[in-house]
Amino acid sequence: MRTAIGIALGDRYRLVRQIAVGGMGEVWEAYDESLARSVAVKVLKAEFAGDRGFLDRFRTEARNSAALSHPNIAQLFDYGEQDGSSYLVIELVIGEPLSDLLEREPVLPSRKLLPILAQTARGLHHAHEMGVVHRDVKPGNILLGRGGRVKITDFGVSLAQNQMVMTATGMVMGTAQYLSPEQAVGRPATPLSDLYSLGIIAYEALVGHRPFTGPTAVDIAVAHVNNPVPPLPATVDRSLSDLVMRLLSKDPAQRPQSGAELAEQFDRLVPRTPPSGVPVLVTSVPERAPDPIVQPTRRNPGAPPSFPPPADRRPPPRTSGHGAHVHRTQRGETGVQVGTRRFGWPLIALVLLLIGLLGAALANRVIGASGDGPATMLLVEAQVVAGPTSDQYPRDGAFDAMIPQGLRDAAPRSTEVKDA
């Protein structure tokens, strides 16, 4: 099967443009005509078409990837074979591989790097829980999508549990620069081997170069086994430096024992970095000054300070059944506010007194009381309450001015009131 722009795979996926070229496959952006969406298609190179070994690896990658479903792993959509070749249909990630970012910025600040490492560790942990070891963790296989989302891709040399090993005796699968010591000596790769490779990526991003180099892949692999890891610069945070050195331990037992544990340790180094990898800026709210009108009350010496609630949190003013609001002034005086006008208690008392007097007069006229009716007594009692507050009561006849003209003759003068 020859790959070219416009060719349709499986009468469904139309190739649009080439994205990347790997060791045994080409990655294309394609258009899924059935679901009307863009996808990524990994196609076996034309020179390997018909090769049984490469076809088996493509099938293995498809089976291993199909078992994984995680936000930090590129999702496999479909697999097909055509004209003696095979192809994988994968989620299209809009972004760039970490390798491109490191070419542009050889040294990344820890705040930018730690979310990438934490997300990669979580994706690897999911694969490990499903029994899949990646075996080729490197910057080119870590895609950085929109919003800082990490997507692990290319499980082409991954190994699943109970899977037949396709590597010939003496052959090492993986990339030499990121190869774990146990893989370099021909031992089986484990989940902790993937974490070692992630440690190499962390070292490279913090320093600007990998810890081990050499003229050939064999020399680099031997250095992973025998050479001590060069110390990280003093400019790197001590806690982060210690964690990276633990990841690069020759003994797998000295490394963090799972991707989940490693991700939590990365998160603790930058507490405000969530698992999504998007930094959250937290700003402190200035403390509100106490209301100068409210006087502080006495409290226990050990009690915490108490401040009045903000204006927008204060309870609404108390109201009566007719919508009158109880109002308290700055001096502690109280009154009644109806609508937008406020009245003091003395004026209210006078109004109530006048209402009482008028009511008593009306009742007296209706009943026609002659001297001892309840209306007359009520009128006399009201006159006493409303009288002056000086030391002496008014003299005889002083109340006449407060009695309505129509009631003056009807209301007898009570000697008991005068003597009071």
Secondary structure by P-SEA (a helix, b strand, c coil): ccccccccccccbbbcccccccccbbbbbcccccccbbbbbbbccccccccaaaaaaaaaaaaaaaaccccccccccccccccccbbbbccccccccaaaaaaacccccccccaaaaaaaaaaaaaaaaacccccccccccccccccbbbbbccccccccccccccccccccccccccccccccccccccaaaaaaaaaaaaaaaaccccccccccaaaaaaaacccccccccccccaaaaaaaaaaaccccccccccaaaaaaaaaaaccccccccbbbbbbbbcccccccccccccccccccccccccccccccccccccccccccccccbbbbbcccccccaaaaaaaaaaaaaaaaaaaaaaaccccccaaaaaaaaaaaaacccccccccccccccccccccccccccccccccc
